[in-house]
C-alpha cells in the first residue's frame, strides 16, 4: 500500500513538472504585494512592483513590441502603471495600457500605483503586440491582486503603543518632579 502511495506521489510530481515546464515558455507577470494594502481614503497612493519575465523572445524576436495594461474591478478604485517609457495614467474599471520594447534576455520592472475609496482587484496584463489581446499566440500573461483596507488591529496597535509610551513617560516625568 505504501509503495502505491509513493508511486502515485511520483506520478503527480512528474505531471506537475511537465505542466510547469510548459508554462515556463510563456511570459509571466508578477505583482509583489499580495494583497495590496491601501487606506482607501482616495488620496493615498500605494506603490508596488510589477515584473514581466520569461518573455518569449524565440517566437517574437528581439527586440519586439509589447503591450502592458491595467484595470480594476471597481469604479472607485484607480490604478496606474509607470516604467520603461509607459505611463498609463490613472484608470479604474476601463483597461488602459502602453507599449514598450522588449530586448532579449531582459525582464522588465514597472511600478503599479493604486488609490481609491473602495477595495477590489487590480489586474495587470502583458502581451506581445501593439494592443491588448487574450490570444495565446500573442504571448499573453496576467496577474490579479486584491486591494484591501488595513485591518483595525494594524492601525490600532501602533497607535495604542505610542499613546501608552507617551502616558508612561509623562507619568515618569511627573514622578521625578
C-alpha positions as CSV (number, residue, x, y, z in Angstrom):
1,X,0.0,0.0,0.0
2,X,2.8,2.4,0.9
3,X,4.6,1.6,-2.4
4,X,1.4,2.6,-4.3
5,X,1.3,5.9,-2.5
6,X,4.9,6.7,-3.3
7,X,4.3,5.8,-7.0
8,X,1.2,8.0,-7.1
9,X,3.1,10.9,-5.5
10,X,5.9,10.5,-8.0
11,X,3.5,10.4,-10.9
12,X,1.8,13.6,-9.7
13,X,5.1,15.3,-9.2
14,X,6.1,14.3,-12.8
15,X,2.9,15.7,-14.2
16,X,3.3,18.9,-12.3
17,X,6.9,19.4,-13.5
18,X,5.8,18.8,-17.1
19,X,3.0,21.3,-16.8
20,X,5.3,23.9,-15.1
21,X,7.9,23.4,-17.9
22,X,5.2,24.1,-20.5
23,X,4.1,27.2,-18.6
24,X,7.7,28.5,-18.4
25,X,7.7,29.2,-22.1
26,X,5.0,31.9,-21.8
27,X,5.6,35.4,-20.4
28,X,4.7,35.9,-16.7
29,X,3.5,39.0,-14.8
30,X,4.1,39.2,-11.1
31,X,2.8,41.8,-8.6
32,X,4.9,41.7,-5.5
33,X,2.3,42.7,-2.9
34,X,-0.5,40.2,-2.1
35,X,-2.8,41.7,-1.1
36,X,-2.2,45.4,-1.8
37,X,-3.0,47.3,1.4
38,X,-4.3,50.8,0.7
39,X,-6.0,53.1,3.3
40,X,-8.7,53.8,0.6
41,X,-9.0,57.4,1.5
42,X,-8.9,58.5,-2.1
43,X,-5.7,60.4,-1.9
44,X,-3.0,58.0,-0.5
45,X,-1.1,56.2,-3.3
46,X,0.2,52.7,-2.6
47,X,3.1,51.7,-4.9
48,X,4.1,48.1,-5.6
49,X,6.4,46.4,-8.1
50,X,5.2,44.6,-11.2
51,X,7.7,42.4,-13.1
52,X,7.3,40.9,-16.6
53,X,9.6,37.9,-17.0
54,X,10.1,34.8,-19.1
55,X,9.3,36.7,-22.3
56,X,9.0,34.6,-25.4
57,X,11.9,36.0,-27.5
58,X,12.1,32.9,-29.7
59,X,8.6,33.4,-31.2
60,X,8.6,37.2,-31.3
61,X,12.3,38.1,-31.9
62,X,14.5,40.6,-30.2
63,X,13.6,43.4,-30.0
64,X,9.8,43.3,-30.2
65,X,6.9,45.5,-29.1
66,X,4.9,44.5,-26.0
67,X,1.7,46.0,-24.5
68,X,1.2,46.3,-20.8
69,X,-2.2,47.3,-19.4
70,X,-4.1,47.6,-16.1
71,X,-7.7,47.7,-14.9
72,X,-9.6,47.4,-11.7
73,X,-12.8,45.6,-10.6
74,X,-14.3,48.7,-9.1
75,X,-15.1,52.2,-10.5
76,X,-13.9,53.7,-7.2
77,X,-10.5,52.0,-7.2
78,X,-7.8,53.5,-9.5
79,X,-4.6,52.0,-10.8
80,X,-1.6,53.2,-12.9
81,X,1.4,51.5,-14.5
82,X,4.7,53.5,-14.9
83,X,8.1,52.4,-16.2
84,X,10.1,51.6,-19.3
85,X,8.5,54.5,-21.2
86,X,5.0,53.6,-20.3
87,X,2.6,55.8,-18.2
88,X,-1.0,54.5,-18.5
89,X,-2.4,57.4,-16.4
90,X,-5.0,56.7,-13.7
91,X,-7.8,54.3,-14.7
92,X,-10.5,52.4,-12.9
93,X,-12.5,49.6,-14.5
94,X,-11.6,50.6,-18.0
95,X,-8.4,48.9,-19.3
96,X,-5.6,51.2,-20.4
97,X,-2.1,50.5,-21.4
98,X,1.0,51.4,-23.3
99,X,3.8,49.8,-25.4
100,X,7.4,49.1,-24.6
101,X,10.2,47.5,-26.5
102,X,11.5,44.1,-25.1
103,X,15.0,43.1,-25.9
104,X,16.4,39.6,-25.1
105,X,17.2,38.4,-22.5
106,X,15.8,41.2,-20.3
107,X,12.9,41.1,-17.8
108,X,11.1,44.4,-17.2
109,X,10.0,46.1,-13.9
110,X,7.1,48.6,-13.7
111,X,5.6,50.5,-10.7
112,X,1.9,49.8,-10.1
113,X,0.2,52.6,-8.1
114,X,-3.2,52.2,-6.5
115,X,-5.6,54.7,-4.9
116,X,-9.3,54.9,-4.3
117,X,-12.1,54.8,-1.8
118,X,-13.2,51.2,-2.0
119,X,-11.4,47.8,-2.2
120,X,-11.5,45.4,-5.1
121,X,-9.0,43.8,-7.5
122,X,-6.3,45.1,-9.8
123,X,-5.2,43.2,-12.8
124,X,-2.1,43.8,-14.9
125,X,-1.9,42.3,-18.4
126,X,1.2,41.9,-20.6
127,X,1.3,40.6,-24.2
128,X,3.3,40.8,-27.4
129,X,1.9,43.4,-29.9
130,X,0.7,47.0,-30.0
131,X,-2.6,46.4,-28.3
132,X,-4.3,44.2,-25.7
133,X,-5.0,40.6,-26.8
134,X,-6.1,37.4,-24.9
135,X,-4.8,35.3,-27.7
136,X,-2.2,32.8,-26.6
137,X,-0.3,33.5,-29.9
138,X,0.3,37.0,-28.5
139,X,2.4,35.7,-25.6
140,X,-0.3,36.8,-23.1
141,X,0.1,36.9,-19.2
142,X,-1.9,38.4,-16.4
143,X,-1.7,38.8,-12.6
144,X,-4.5,39.9,-10.3
145,X,-4.2,41.1,-6.7
146,X,-6.8,42.1,-4.1
147,X,-6.7,45.7,-2.7
148,X,-7.8,45.8,0.9
149,X,-8.3,48.3,3.7
150,X,-5.8,47.8,6.6
151,X,-7.3,45.8,9.4
152,X,-8.3,47.6,12.5
153,X,-5.5,46.0,14.6
154,X,-2.9,47.1,12.0
155,X,-3.7,50.7,12.8
156,X,-4.9,50.4,16.5
157,X,-1.9,48.5,18.0
158,X,0.7,51.0,16.8
159,X,-1.5,54.0,17.9
160,X,-2.1,52.4,21.3
161,X,1.6,51.6,21.7
162,X,2.6,55.2,21.0
163,X,-0.2,56.6,23.3
164,X,1.0,54.2,26.1
165,X,4.6,55.3,25.7
166,X,3.6,59.0,25.9
167,X,1.5,58.3,29.0
168,X,4.2,56.2,30.6
169,X,6.9,58.9,30.1
170,X,4.6,61.6,31.1
171,X,3.8,59.7,34.4
172,X,7.5,59.1,34.9
173,X,8.4,62.7,34.4
174,X,5.8,63.9,36.9
175,X,7.1,61.4,39.4
176,X,10.6,62.7,39.2
177,X,9.4,66.3,39.8
